[in-house]
């Protein structure tokens, strides 16, 4: 289970790191389905000094599928306090390792 958690975290962290670095075509490589030519329609993140994922919670769905809930923590400037929002993704195991199948719609986990 530890390897599963680390692999899921790695896939999700790679996606967000590529997004913050504006490497959208490479970010799409973390997904099942989309191709790099679709990168032009992806959202542009604002300039941030820090972005990280934390609080991973995994729910094994069987047959190579896992739902991962986590928090995105970020700072816009060094003087800002750390802000966060909940996020989640369904990951599937593929020939290329764990890939994001689709984002999950989450209710806020924190008040």
Backbone as a chain_set.jsonl record, in Angstrom:
{"seq": "XXXXXXXXXXXXXXXXXXXXXXXXXXXXXXXXXXXXXXXXXXXXXXXXXXXXXXXXXXXXXXXXXXXXXXXXXXXXXXXXXXXXXXXXXXXXXXXXXXXXXXXXXXXXXXX", "coords": {"N": [[0.824, -1.194, 0.0], [2.008, 1.214, 0.686], [3.712, 1.739, -1.484], [1.808, 2.215, -3.452], [0.607, 4.568, -2.481], [2.797, 6.342, -2.606], [3.307, 6.282, -5.378], [0.909, 7.322, -6.419], [0.938, 9.876, -5.239], [3.218, 10.853, -6.494], [2.45, 11.005, -9.215], [0.382, 12.92, -9.064], [1.765, 15.108, -7.93], [3.621, 15.563, -9.981], [1.917, 16.417, -12.041], [0.865, 18.896, -10.949], [3.251, 20.329, -10.538], [4.169, 20.634, -13.162], [2.09, 22.164, -14.164], [2.331, 24.57, -12.674], [4.74, 25.415, -13.642], [4.05, 26.03, -16.143], [4.124, 24.116, -18.151], [2.216, 22.819, -19.945], [1.649, 20.849, -21.938], [3.254, 18.735, -21.09], [2.088, 18.328, -18.611], [-0.325, 17.214, -19.341], [0.479, 14.649, -19.949], [0.241, 13.266, -17.636], [-2.304, 12.388, -17.538], [-4.904, 10.094, -18.599], [-5.78, 9.751, -21.893], [-6.046, 12.727, -22.923], [-4.185, 14.601, -25.373], [-0.964, 16.134, -26.079], [-1.451, 18.263, -27.885], [-3.79, 19.389, -27.05], [-3.202, 21.116, -25.042], [-3.381, 23.885, -25.168], [-5.873, 24.748, -24.288], [-5.844, 24.636, -21.556], [-6.07, 25.748, -18.115], [-4.446, 28.711, -16.946], [-2.27, 28.988, -14.34], [-1.884, 31.395, -11.724], [1.088, 33.402, -11.066], [2.99, 31.87, -8.644], [4.708, 31.519, -5.521], [4.959, 29.233, -4.146], [3.715, 25.941, -4.239], [2.123, 23.057, -3.23], [1.145, 19.667, -2.577], [-0.789, 18.029, -0.109], [-1.857, 15.973, 2.715], [-2.849, 13.499, 1.734], [-5.371, 11.147, 0.967], [-6.347, 7.959, 0.29], [-8.577, 5.884, -1.551], [-9.086, 2.718, -2.374], [-10.379, 1.356, -5.273], [-10.369, -0.977, -6.604], [-9.426, -3.235, -9.298], [-7.239, -1.811, -10.411], [-7.787, 0.892, -9.923], [-7.882, 3.932, -8.136], [-9.091, 6.329, -5.851], [-8.052, 9.535, -5.02], [-7.856, 11.893, -2.567], [-6.831, 15.143, -1.648], [-5.076, 18.068, -0.436], [-4.443, 21.201, -1.948], [-1.887, 23.361, -1.392], [-0.79, 26.703, -1.267], [1.143, 29.703, -1.975], [1.027, 33.06, -2.909], [2.785, 35.207, -2.683], [5.913, 35.579, -0.9], [5.295, 36.689, 1.536], [2.697, 36.058, 2.073], [0.26, 34.123, 3.873], [-0.063, 30.56, 4.036], [-2.361, 29.306, 1.801], [-5.152, 27.142, 1.09], [-6.937, 24.549, -0.691], [-9.329, 21.908, -1.159], [-8.829, 19.016, -3.219], [-9.067, 16.415, -5.692], [-8.544, 13.289, -7.39], [-9.262, 10.64, -9.688], [-7.323, 7.882, -10.22], [-5.873, 5.611, -12.547], [-4.281, 2.488, -13.117], [-1.954, 2.063, -15.626], [-0.182, 0.919, -18.602], [1.858, 2.733, -18.606], [2.212, 3.353, -15.956], [0.726, 4.909, -13.01], [-1.94, 6.973, -13.889], [-3.864, 9.97, -14.218], [-7.236, 9.605, -14.366], [-9.572, 11.103, -14.183], [-10.6, 14.247, -12.751], [-11.934, 14.522, -9.413], [-15.046, 15.536, -8.04], [-15.34, 17.403, -5.214], [-16.628, 17.955, -1.951], [-15.948, 20.55, 0.37], [-13.457, 19.702, 2.688], [-12.636, 20.907, 4.928], [-13.516, 23.389, 7.346]], "CA": [[0.0, 0.0, 0.0], [2.895, 2.378, 0.722], [4.153, 2.01, -2.857], [0.654, 2.796, -4.137], [0.476, 5.951, -2.017], [3.907, 7.115, -3.169], [3.121, 6.397, -6.826], [-0.205, 8.253, -6.644], [1.44, 11.205, -4.89], [4.179, 11.242, -7.522], [1.696, 11.39, -10.409], [-0.326, 14.168, -8.781], [2.767, 16.166, -7.773], [4.169, 15.859, -11.313], [0.916, 17.221, -12.746], [0.816, 20.261, -10.433], [4.535, 20.991, -10.811], [4.184, 21.011, -14.581], [1.133, 23.258, -14.343], [2.868, 25.815, -12.135], [5.846, 25.802, -14.531], [3.413, 26.299, -17.439], [4.474, 23.061, -19.115], [0.901, 22.194, -20.057], [1.688, 19.619, -22.737], [3.81, 17.692, -20.233], [1.097, 18.062, -17.567], [-1.328, 16.299, -19.912], [1.029, 13.295, -19.949], [-0.174, 12.65, -16.372], [-3.688, 11.967, -17.723], [-5.302, 9.114, -19.604], [-6.612, 10.333, -22.931], [-5.691, 13.958, -23.64], [-2.912, 14.641, -26.083], [-0.298, 17.433, -25.895], [-1.996, 19.337, -28.724], [-4.93, 19.966, -26.344], [-2.686, 21.905, -23.93], [-3.738, 25.289, -25.313], [-7.119, 25.045, -23.59], [-5.713, 24.429, -20.114], [-6.052, 26.978, -17.328], [-3.152, 29.286, -16.58], [-2.176, 29.308, -12.923], [-1.188, 32.667, -11.472], [2.448, 33.227, -10.565], [2.995, 31.469, -7.24], [6.045, 31.246, -4.999], [4.944, 27.892, -3.576], [2.532, 25.105, -4.448], [2.4, 21.675, -2.849], [-0.005, 18.827, -2.276], [-0.63, 17.404, 1.201], [-3.051, 15.353, 3.285], [-3.361, 12.491, 0.804], [-6.246, 10.088, 1.442], [-6.613, 7.085, -0.841], [-9.65, 4.897, -1.472], [-8.865, 1.714, -3.404], [-11.633, 0.994, -5.929], [-10.185, -2.287, -7.233], [-9.138, -3.306, -10.733], [-6.29, -0.791, -10.828], [-8.367, 2.24, -9.81], [-7.818, 4.492, -6.794], [-9.495, 7.728, -5.7], [-7.097, 10.228, -4.164], [-8.24, 13.222, -2.104], [-5.671, 15.834, -1.108], [-5.181, 19.524, -0.388], [-3.472, 22.033, -2.655], [-1.44, 24.471, -0.554], [-0.048, 27.619, -2.136], [1.419, 31.084, -1.589], [1.205, 33.935, -4.062], [4.043, 35.904, -2.404], [6.589, 35.056, 0.288], [4.71, 37.274, 2.737], [1.345, 35.537, 2.261], [0.107, 32.879, 4.619], [-0.35, 29.416, 3.179], [-3.782, 29.095, 1.515], [-5.372, 25.763, 0.631], [-8.262, 24.113, -1.105], [-9.344, 20.464, -1.375], [-8.874, 18.538, -4.59], [-9.058, 14.957, -5.768], [-8.468, 12.693, -8.72], [-9.327, 9.185, -9.843], [-6.169, 7.394, -10.957], [-5.934, 4.242, -13.063], [-2.98, 1.929, -13.43], [-1.818, 1.823, -17.062], [1.143, 0.437, -18.997], [2.793, 3.81, -18.282], [2.131, 3.636, -14.523], [-0.502, 5.558, -12.558], [-2.342, 8.153, -14.658], [-5.109, 10.577, -13.774], [-8.357, 9.292, -15.247], [-10.424, 12.287, -14.168], [-10.7, 14.927, -11.456], [-13.114, 14.214, -8.611], [-15.767, 16.685, -7.492], [-15.272, 17.235, -3.77], [-17.131, 18.955, -1.009], [-14.857, 21.011, 1.215], [-13.174, 18.828, 3.822], [-12.266, 21.75, 6.075], [-14.4, 24.564, 7.46]], "C": [[0.869, 1.26, 0.0], [3.375, 2.739, -0.674], [3.041, 2.659, -3.664], [0.506, 4.271, -3.762], [1.561, 6.823, -2.639], [3.754, 7.314, -4.672], [2.004, 7.377, -7.161], [0.237, 9.682, -6.346], [2.384, 11.722, -5.968], [3.473, 11.72, -8.788], [1.025, 12.751, -10.205], [0.654, 15.328, -8.642], [3.369, 16.55, -9.123], [3.199, 16.73, -12.099], [0.962, 18.675, -12.272], [2.123, 21.009, -10.66], [4.619, 21.451, -12.257], [3.213, 22.159, -14.853], [1.703, 24.582, -13.853], [4.029, 26.322, -12.983], [5.364, 26.086, -15.949], [3.886, 25.347, -18.541], [3.216, 22.204, -19.321], [0.907, 20.902, -20.861], [2.242, 18.466, -21.909], [2.848, 17.344, -19.102], [0.043, 17.078, -18.08], [-0.826, 14.864, -19.982], [0.675, 12.549, -18.659], [-1.593, 12.089, -16.456], [-3.808, 10.81, -18.712], [-6.104, 9.883, -20.65], [-6.115, 11.574, -23.618], [-4.317, 13.868, -24.302], [-2.284, 16.025, -25.918], [-0.87, 18.563, -26.742], [-3.211, 20.002, -28.079], [-4.501, 20.908, -25.221], [-3.093, 23.372, -23.997], [-4.995, 25.682, -24.563], [-7.035, 24.908, -22.084], [-5.63, 25.764, -19.373], [-4.617, 27.416, -17.042], [-3.169, 29.582, -15.086], [-1.51, 30.671, -12.757], [0.248, 32.379, -11.036], [2.375, 32.946, -9.072], [4.434, 31.262, -6.792], [6.127, 29.847, -4.409], [3.633, 27.21, -3.916], [2.933, 23.694, -4.074], [1.089, 20.969, -2.552], [0.251, 18.139, -0.939], [-1.925, 16.708, 1.605], [-3.669, 14.295, 2.395], [-4.198, 11.443, 1.53], [-6.632, 9.256, 0.229], [-7.757, 6.131, -0.541], [-9.483, 3.956, -2.653], [-10.208, 1.279, -3.971], [-11.557, -0.363, -6.616], [-9.885, -2.15, -8.709], [-8.251, -2.159, -11.211], [-6.815, 0.622, -10.791], [-8.3, 2.684, -8.352], [-8.301, 5.947, -6.845], [-8.563, 8.369, -4.682], [-7.643, 11.622, -3.842], [-7.019, 13.853, -1.455], [-5.956, 17.328, -1.073], [-4.092, 20.134, -1.257], [-3.161, 23.19, -1.72], [-0.583, 25.381, -1.41], [0.151, 28.974, -1.47], [1.62, 31.885, -2.866], [2.506, 34.733, -3.903], [4.649, 35.312, -1.142], [5.953, 35.549, 1.575], [3.289, 36.786, 3.005], [1.36, 34.319, 3.169], [-0.262, 31.781, 3.619], [-1.86, 29.274, 3.023], [-3.948, 27.661, 1.012], [-6.794, 25.569, 0.152], [-8.209, 22.613, -1.361], [-9.418, 20.134, -2.863], [-8.898, 17.016, -4.557], [-9.057, 14.492, -7.202], [-8.708, 11.194, -8.635], [-8.149, 8.793, -10.713], [-6.4, 5.952, -11.387], [-4.523, 3.772, -13.372], [-2.949, 1.547, -14.903], [-0.445, 1.217, -17.341], [2.228, 1.461, -18.662], [2.808, 4.178, -16.806], [0.801, 4.273, -14.173], [-0.741, 6.833, -13.34], [-3.667, 8.665, -14.099], [-6.185, 10.272, -14.809], [-9.277, 10.499, -15.344], [-10.354, 12.938, -12.803], [-11.97, 14.475, -10.738], [-13.741, 15.51, -8.135], [-15.862, 16.449, -5.993], [-16.032, 18.33, -3.044], [-15.95, 19.347, -0.132], [-14.698, 20.092, 2.417], [-12.858, 19.624, 5.075], [-13.206, 22.947, 6.127], [-13.762, 25.813, 6.899]], "O": [[0.507, 2.262, -0.617], [3.439, 3.919, -1.018], [3.298, 3.554, -4.47], [0.303, 5.12, -4.63], [1.279, 7.912, -3.139], [4.041, 8.395, -5.187], [2.137, 8.176, -8.087], [-0.058, 10.597, -7.115], [2.347, 12.903, -6.313], [3.861, 12.734, -9.368], [1.095, 13.622, -11.072], [0.411, 16.411, -9.173], [3.601, 17.731, -9.383], [3.618, 17.683, -12.756], [1.083, 19.588, -13.089], [2.103, 22.206, -10.947], [5.096, 22.552, -12.533], [3.49, 23.026, -15.681], [1.578, 25.603, -14.53], [4.275, 27.526, -13.039], [6.166, 26.351, -16.846], [4.026, 25.733, -19.702], [3.162, 21.038, -18.929], [0.224, 19.947, -20.488], [1.754, 17.341, -22.013], [2.791, 16.191, -18.674], [-0.422, 16.215, -17.336], [-1.636, 13.941, -20.067], [0.798, 11.326, -18.602], [-2.036, 11.391, -15.545], [-2.929, 10.585, -19.545], [-7.034, 10.606, -20.292], [-5.781, 11.512, -24.802], [-3.423, 13.156, -23.843], [-2.996, 16.992, -25.646], [-0.778, 19.724, -26.344], [-3.624, 21.075, -28.518], [-5.355, 21.445, -24.516], [-3.144, 24.036, -22.962], [-5.163, 26.855, -24.231], [-8.046, 25.048, -21.396], [-5.183, 26.771, -19.923], [-3.709, 26.596, -16.916], [-4.007, 30.354, -14.62], [-0.664, 31.054, -13.565], [0.581, 31.248, -10.68], [1.762, 33.707, -8.323], [5.286, 30.872, -7.591], [7.22, 29.324, -4.191], [2.571, 27.831, -3.883], [3.954, 23.186, -4.537], [0.061, 21.602, -2.309], [1.372, 17.713, -0.662], [-2.951, 16.833, 0.936], [-4.893, 14.201, 2.308], [-3.796, 10.918, 2.569], [-7.178, 9.779, -0.743], [-7.892, 5.633, 0.576], [-9.709, 4.344, -3.799], [-11.089, 0.871, -3.215], [-12.555, -0.85, -7.149], [-10.066, -1.084, -9.299], [-8.477, -1.599, -12.283], [-6.346, 1.475, -11.545], [-8.62, 1.916, -7.445], [-7.963, 6.694, -7.763], [-8.318, 7.811, -3.612], [-7.864, 12.431, -4.744], [-6.252, 13.165, -0.781], [-6.958, 17.792, -1.617], [-2.963, 19.645, -1.295], [-4.063, 23.918, -1.302], [0.25, 24.912, -2.185], [-0.563, 29.343, -0.538], [2.301, 31.44, -3.789], [3.245, 34.916, -4.87], [3.965, 34.614, -0.394], [6.064, 34.888, 2.608], [2.732, 37.075, 4.064], [2.343, 33.58, 3.228], [-0.713, 32.055, 2.507], [-2.569, 29.135, 4.019], [-2.983, 27.044, 0.56], [-7.714, 26.299, 0.52], [-7.161, 22.091, -1.739], [-9.996, 20.881, -3.654], [-8.762, 16.41, -3.493], [-9.504, 15.196, -8.108], [-8.393, 10.56, -7.628], [-7.989, 9.31, -11.819], [-7.039, 5.173, -10.679], [-3.68, 4.545, -13.826], [-3.807, 0.802, -15.377], [0.356, 1.027, -16.425], [3.386, 1.095, -18.459], [3.363, 5.213, -16.437], [-0.151, 4.19, -14.949], [0.147, 7.68, -13.446], [-4.479, 7.9, -13.58], [-6.06, 10.636, -15.979], [-9.711, 10.879, -16.431], [-10.082, 12.269, -11.805], [-12.954, 14.094, -11.373], [-13.034, 16.479, -7.856], [-16.394, 15.432, -5.546], [-16.066, 19.481, -3.479], [-15.044, 18.541, 0.079], [-15.675, 19.745, 3.082], [-12.819, 19.066, 6.171], [-13.639, 23.456, 5.094], [-14.373, 26.881, 6.919]]}, "num_chains": 1, "name": "protein.A"}
